[in-house]
Every structure is written in C-alpha cells, then in structure tokens.
Amino acid sequence: MQSRNNMTEDDYVDLFCREMKEKIKVRHNRYTALGWKTLNQKRLMKLLEDEMEELKESGNVNEAVDVANYALFIWALKK
C-alpha cells in the first residue's frame, strides 16, 4: 500500500472495506454469523444511531467502521 499522502479515494475505500470485513469477522467469532439479518430495519437503525453516538462521544475513528457496517446491513436488507 502506498503512503497515505498518495492514496486515492479508491485506495481509501479499499482500506476502509478491509477494516469493515475485519470487524465483521470478529463479530462472527462472537455471535451468530449473519445474525443482523434476523433484525428489522427499525432495530438496525437504532443500533446505527447508537454507534454514531459512540463515534461522536469517543472521537475514536474506529467507531466509524461500526457505523459503516450497520449502514451496510440496513442497505443490504433492502436488496
């Protein structure tokens, strides 16, 4: 991977997606794989809002990956 100063938007998307996949893999080891598919959109929206609040409160940019994963789950339920 090139230095962050020379990265393109596509490079950042690839890097972010790898982080998303890693977090999902960790969750699979803790919980039922694809368990989010058993949740309705309202519940997933609440979990997304909770993660957004954690991101705002903690300032930990790694929380952005959790936010993105919940957004992905909501998006995937509509596909």
DSSP file (Angstrom, degrees, kcal/mol; ACC not computed):
  #  RESIDUE AA STRUCTURE BP1 BP2  ACC     N-H-->O    O-->H-N    N-H-->O    O-->H-N    TCO  KAPPA ALPHA  PHI   PSI    X-CA   Y-CA   Z-CA
    1    1 A M              0   0    0      0, 0.0     3,-0.1     0, 0.0     6,-0.0   0.000 360.0 360.0 360.0 140.2    0.0    0.0    0.0
    2    2 A Q        -     0   0    0      1,-0.2     5,-0.1     4,-0.1     0, 0.0  -0.218 360.0 -75.0 -76.2 170.0    1.3    3.5   -0.8
    3    3 A S    >   -     0   0    0      1,-0.1     3,-1.6     3,-0.1     4,-0.3  -0.312  43.7-114.6 -64.9 152.1    1.8    6.3    1.7
    4    4 A R  G >  S+     0   0    0      1,-0.3     3,-1.0     2,-0.2    -1,-0.1   0.786 114.1  63.9 -60.5 -27.8   -1.5    7.9    2.9
    5    5 A N  G 3  S+     0   0    0      1,-0.2    -1,-0.3     0, 0.0    -2,-0.0   0.781 108.1  41.3 -66.3 -25.6   -0.4   11.2    1.2
    6    6 A N  G <  S+     0   0    0     -3,-1.6    -1,-0.2     2,-0.0    -2,-0.2   0.307  88.9 120.5-104.4   7.5   -0.5    9.5   -2.2
    7    7 A M    <   -     0   0    0     -3,-1.0     2,-0.2    -4,-0.3    -3,-0.0  -0.456  51.1-144.4 -77.4 145.4   -3.7    7.5   -1.7
    8    8 A T     >  -     0   0    0     -2,-0.1     4,-2.1     1,-0.1     5,-0.2  -0.462  33.1 -99.4 -94.0 173.5   -6.7    8.0   -3.9
    9    9 A E  H  > S+     0   0    0      1,-0.2     4,-2.5     2,-0.2     5,-0.2   0.896 126.4  54.8 -60.0 -39.5  -10.4    7.8   -2.9
   10   10 A D  H  > S+     0   0    0      1,-0.2     4,-2.5     2,-0.2    -1,-0.2   0.891 106.0  51.8 -61.0 -39.3  -10.4    4.2   -4.3
   11   11 A D  H  > S+     0   0    0      2,-0.2     4,-2.5     1,-0.2    -1,-0.2   0.917 110.2  48.5 -62.9 -42.6   -7.4    3.3   -2.1
   12   12 A Y  H  X S+     0   0    0     -4,-2.1     4,-2.9     2,-0.2    -2,-0.2   0.898 110.4  51.3 -65.1 -39.6   -9.2    4.7    1.0
   13   13 A V  H  X S+     0   0    0     -4,-2.5     4,-2.8     2,-0.2    -2,-0.2   0.933 110.9  48.6 -61.6 -45.3  -12.4    2.8    0.1
   14   14 A D  H  X S+     0   0    0     -4,-2.5     4,-2.0     2,-0.2    -2,-0.2   0.925 113.7  46.3 -60.1 -45.4  -10.4   -0.4   -0.2
   15   15 A L  H  X S+     0   0    0     -4,-2.5     4,-1.8     2,-0.2    -2,-0.2   0.918 113.7  48.4 -63.8 -44.4   -8.6    0.2    3.1
   16   16 A F  H  X S+     0   0    0     -4,-2.9     4,-2.5     1,-0.2    -2,-0.2   0.904 109.5  52.8 -63.7 -42.1  -11.9    1.0    4.8
   17   17 A C  H  X S+     0   0    0     -4,-2.8     4,-2.8     1,-0.2    -1,-0.2   0.880 106.1  53.5 -62.4 -38.0  -13.6   -2.1    3.4
   18   18 A R  H  X S+     0   0    0     -4,-2.0     4,-2.2     2,-0.2    -1,-0.2   0.916 109.7  48.4 -61.9 -41.3  -10.8   -4.3    4.7
   19   19 A E  H  X S+     0   0    0     -4,-1.8     4,-2.3     2,-0.2    -2,-0.2   0.911 111.0  50.8 -64.2 -41.7  -11.4   -2.8    8.2
   20   20 A M  H  X S+     0   0    0     -4,-2.5     4,-2.3     1,-0.2    -2,-0.2   0.933 110.9  48.4 -60.2 -46.5  -15.2   -3.4    7.8
   21   21 A K  H  X S+     0   0    0     -4,-2.8     4,-2.5     1,-0.2    -1,-0.2   0.887 109.6  52.9 -62.2 -39.5  -14.6   -7.0    6.9
   22   22 A E  H  X S+     0   0    0     -4,-2.2     4,-2.2     2,-0.2    -1,-0.2   0.920 109.9  47.6 -63.4 -43.8  -12.2   -7.5    9.8
   23   23 A K  H  X S+     0   0    0     -4,-2.3     4,-2.3     2,-0.2    -1,-0.2   0.902 111.7  50.4 -64.7 -39.7  -14.8   -6.2   12.3
   24   24 A I  H  X S+     0   0    0     -4,-2.3     4,-2.2     1,-0.2    -2,-0.2   0.906 109.2  51.9 -63.7 -40.5  -17.5   -8.4   10.7
   25   25 A K  H  X S+     0   0    0     -4,-2.5     4,-1.4     2,-0.2    -2,-0.2   0.910 109.1  49.9 -61.9 -42.1  -15.1  -11.4   11.0
   26   26 A V  H  X S+     0   0    0     -4,-2.2     4,-0.9     1,-0.2     3,-0.2   0.911 110.4  50.4 -62.1 -42.4  -14.5  -10.6   14.7
   27   27 A R  H >X S+     0   0    0     -4,-2.3     4,-3.2     1,-0.2     3,-0.7   0.873 104.5  57.9 -64.9 -36.6  -18.3  -10.4   15.3
   28   28 A H  H 3< S+     0   0    0     -4,-2.2    -1,-0.2     1,-0.3     5,-0.2   0.856 104.2  52.6 -61.5 -33.7  -18.8  -13.7   13.6
   29   29 A N  H 3< S+     0   0    0     -4,-1.4    -1,-0.3    -3,-0.2    -2,-0.2   0.752 118.1  36.5 -73.3 -22.7  -16.5  -15.3   16.1
   30   30 A R  H << S+     0   0    0     -4,-0.9    -2,-0.2    -3,-0.7     2,-0.2   0.787 125.1  21.7 -96.6 -33.9  -18.5  -13.7   19.0
   31   31 A Y  S  < S-     0   0    0     -4,-3.2     2,-0.3    -5,-0.1     3,-0.1  -0.659  99.8 -63.3-128.3 178.0  -22.1  -14.0   17.6
   32   32 A T    >   -     0   0    0     -2,-0.2     3,-1.9     1,-0.1     4,-0.2  -0.491  62.1-107.0 -65.6 129.2  -24.1  -15.9   15.1
   33   33 A A  T 3  S+     0   0    0      1,-0.3    -1,-0.1    -2,-0.3    -8,-0.0  -0.334 102.4   6.7 -57.7 138.1  -22.9  -15.3   11.6
   34   34 A L  T >  S+     0   0    0      1,-0.1     3,-2.0    -3,-0.1    -1,-0.3   0.690  82.8 145.2  60.3  21.9  -25.3  -13.0    9.7
   35   35 A G  G X   +     0   0    0     -3,-1.9     3,-1.8     1,-0.3     4,-0.3   0.769  59.8  71.9 -59.1 -26.0  -27.4  -12.5   12.8
   36   36 A W  G >  S+     0   0    0      1,-0.3     3,-1.5    -4,-0.2    -1,-0.3   0.761  84.0  69.2 -61.8 -23.5  -28.1   -9.0   11.7
   37   37 A K  G <  S+     0   0    0     -3,-2.0    -1,-0.3     1,-0.3    -2,-0.2   0.693  91.8  59.7 -69.1 -16.2  -30.3  -10.5    9.0
   38   38 A T  G <  S+     0   0    0     -3,-1.8    -1,-0.3    -4,-0.3     2,-0.3   0.544  92.5  86.2 -86.2  -7.0  -32.7  -11.5   11.8
   39   39 A L  S <  S-     0   0    0     -3,-1.5     2,-0.1    -4,-0.3    -3,-0.0  -0.643  77.1-124.9 -94.0 150.0  -33.2   -7.9   12.8
   40   40 A N     >  -     0   0    0     -2,-0.3     4,-2.3     1,-0.1     5,-0.2  -0.431  30.3-102.8 -87.2 169.6  -35.7   -5.5   11.3
   41   41 A Q  H  > S+     0   0    0      1,-0.2     4,-2.6     2,-0.2     5,-0.2   0.867 119.7  56.8 -61.4 -37.7  -34.8   -2.1    9.9
   42   42 A K  H  > S+     0   0    0      2,-0.2     4,-1.8     1,-0.2    -1,-0.2   0.920 109.3  45.5 -61.1 -44.1  -36.0   -0.2   12.9
   43   43 A R  H  > S+     0   0    0      1,-0.2     4,-2.3     2,-0.2    -1,-0.2   0.909 112.9  50.2 -66.2 -42.4  -33.7   -2.2   15.2
   44   44 A L  H  X S+     0   0    0     -4,-2.3     4,-2.5     1,-0.2    -2,-0.2   0.885 108.2  53.3 -64.2 -37.2  -30.7   -1.8   12.9
   45   45 A M  H  X S+     0   0    0     -4,-2.6     4,-2.7     2,-0.2    -1,-0.2   0.898 108.4  50.4 -63.3 -39.5  -31.4    2.0   12.7
   46   46 A K  H  X S+     0   0    0     -4,-1.8     4,-2.4     2,-0.2    -2,-0.2   0.921 111.0  48.0 -64.2 -43.1  -31.3    2.1   16.5
   47   47 A L  H  X S+     0   0    0     -4,-2.3     4,-2.3     2,-0.2    -2,-0.2   0.890 111.3  51.3 -64.4 -38.3  -28.0    0.2   16.6
   48   48 A L  H  X S+     0   0    0     -4,-2.5     4,-2.4     2,-0.2    -2,-0.2   0.932 109.9  49.2 -62.3 -46.2  -26.7    2.6   13.9
   49   49 A E  H  X S+     0   0    0     -4,-2.7     4,-2.2     1,-0.2    -2,-0.2   0.897 109.9  51.9 -61.0 -40.4  -27.7    5.6   15.9
   50   50 A D  H  X S+     0   0    0     -4,-2.4     4,-2.3     1,-0.2    -1,-0.2   0.916 110.3  48.0 -61.9 -43.1  -26.0    4.1   19.0
   51   51 A E  H  X S+     0   0    0     -4,-2.3     4,-2.3     2,-0.2    -2,-0.2   0.874 109.7  52.8 -66.2 -36.6  -22.8    3.6   17.1
   52   52 A M  H  X S+     0   0    0     -4,-2.4     4,-2.4     2,-0.2    -1,-0.2   0.897 109.1  50.0 -64.9 -39.1  -23.0    7.2   15.7
   53   53 A E  H  X S+     0   0    0     -4,-2.2     4,-2.9     2,-0.2     5,-0.2   0.915 109.3  51.1 -64.8 -42.4  -23.3    8.4   19.3
   54   54 A E  H  X S+     0   0    0     -4,-2.3     4,-2.9     1,-0.2     5,-0.4   0.909 109.9  50.7 -59.7 -41.6  -20.3    6.4   20.3
   55   55 A L  H  X S+     0   0    0     -4,-2.3     4,-2.0     1,-0.2    -2,-0.2   0.928 113.1  45.2 -61.7 -45.7  -18.3    7.9   17.5
   56   56 A K  H  < S+     0   0    0     -4,-2.4    -2,-0.2     1,-0.2    -1,-0.2   0.923 118.6  42.0 -64.4 -44.2  -19.3   11.4   18.5
   57   57 A E  H  < S+     0   0    0     -4,-2.9    -2,-0.2     1,-0.2    -1,-0.2   0.894 122.8  35.5 -73.1 -40.7  -18.6   10.8   22.2
   58   58 A S  H  < S-     0   0    0     -4,-2.9    -3,-0.2    -5,-0.2    -2,-0.2   0.803  84.3-145.8 -86.2 -29.4  -15.4    8.9   21.9
   59   59 A G     <  +     0   0    0     -4,-2.0     2,-0.7    -5,-0.4    -4,-0.1   0.561  49.3 145.7  71.5   5.9  -13.8   10.6   18.9
   60   60 A N    >   -     0   0    0     -6,-0.4     3,-2.1     1,-0.2     4,-0.3  -0.678  42.7-155.2 -80.2 112.2  -12.4    7.1   18.1
   61   61 A V  T >  S+     0   0    0     -2,-0.7     3,-1.4     1,-0.3     4,-0.4   0.714  88.2  73.4 -64.9 -18.9  -12.4    6.9   14.4
   62   62 A N  T >> S+     0   0    0      1,-0.3     3,-1.0     2,-0.2     4,-0.8   0.770  84.6  67.7 -64.8 -22.9  -12.5    3.1   14.6
   63   63 A E  H <> S+     0   0    0     -3,-2.1     4,-2.3     1,-0.2    -1,-0.3   0.768  85.6  70.6 -65.1 -24.2  -16.2    3.6   15.6
   64   64 A A  H <> S+     0   0    0     -3,-1.4     4,-2.4    -4,-0.3    -1,-0.2   0.824  92.7  56.9 -61.6 -30.3  -16.7    4.8   12.0
   65   65 A V  H <> S+     0   0    0     -3,-1.0     4,-2.4    -4,-0.4    -1,-0.2   0.908 106.2  48.4 -67.3 -41.6  -16.2    1.3   10.8
   66   66 A D  H  X S+     0   0    0     -4,-0.8     4,-2.3     2,-0.2     5,-0.2   0.914 110.9  51.4 -63.3 -42.2  -19.1    0.1   13.1
   67   67 A V  H  X S+     0   0    0     -4,-2.3     4,-2.3     1,-0.2    -2,-0.2   0.935 111.2  48.0 -58.2 -47.0  -21.3    2.9   11.8
   68   68 A A  H  X S+     0   0    0     -4,-2.4     4,-2.5     1,-0.2    -1,-0.2   0.888 109.1  53.3 -63.8 -39.7  -20.5    1.8    8.2
   69   69 A N  H  X S+     0   0    0     -4,-2.4     4,-2.4     2,-0.2    -1,-0.2   0.924 110.1  46.5 -63.8 -43.2  -21.2   -1.8    9.0
   70   70 A Y  H  X S+     0   0    0     -4,-2.3     4,-2.3     2,-0.2    -1,-0.2   0.898 111.6  51.8 -66.4 -37.3  -24.6   -1.0   10.4
   71   71 A A  H  X S+     0   0    0     -4,-2.3     4,-2.4    -5,-0.2    -2,-0.2   0.906 109.7  50.9 -61.9 -40.2  -25.4    1.2    7.4
   72   72 A L  H  X S+     0   0    0     -4,-2.5     4,-3.1     2,-0.2    -2,-0.2   0.921 108.3  51.2 -61.6 -44.8  -24.3   -1.7    5.1
   73   73 A F  H  X S+     0   0    0     -4,-2.4     4,-1.8     2,-0.2    -2,-0.2   0.913 110.8  48.2 -61.1 -42.9  -26.7   -4.1    7.0
   74   74 A I  H  X S+     0   0    0     -4,-2.3     4,-0.7     1,-0.2    -1,-0.2   0.931 114.1  47.0 -62.4 -45.2  -29.6   -1.6    6.6
   75   75 A W  H >< S+     0   0    0     -4,-2.4     3,-1.0     1,-0.2     4,-0.3   0.909 110.1  53.0 -61.2 -44.1  -28.8   -1.2    2.9
   76   76 A A  H >< S+     0   0    0     -4,-3.1     3,-1.4     1,-0.3    -1,-0.2   0.828  98.9  62.8 -66.6 -32.4  -28.4   -5.0    2.3
   77   77 A L  H 3< S+     0   0    0     -4,-1.8    -1,-0.3     1,-0.3    -2,-0.2   0.780 103.3  51.0 -63.1 -24.4  -31.8   -5.7    3.8
   78   78 A K  T <<        0   0    0     -3,-1.0    -1,-0.3    -4,-0.7    -2,-0.2   0.481 360.0 360.0 -91.1  -3.3  -33.4   -3.7    1.0
   79   79 A K    <         0   0    0     -3,-1.4    -1,-0.2    -4,-0.3    -2,-0.2   0.443 360.0 360.0 -89.6 360.0  -31.5   -5.6   -1.7
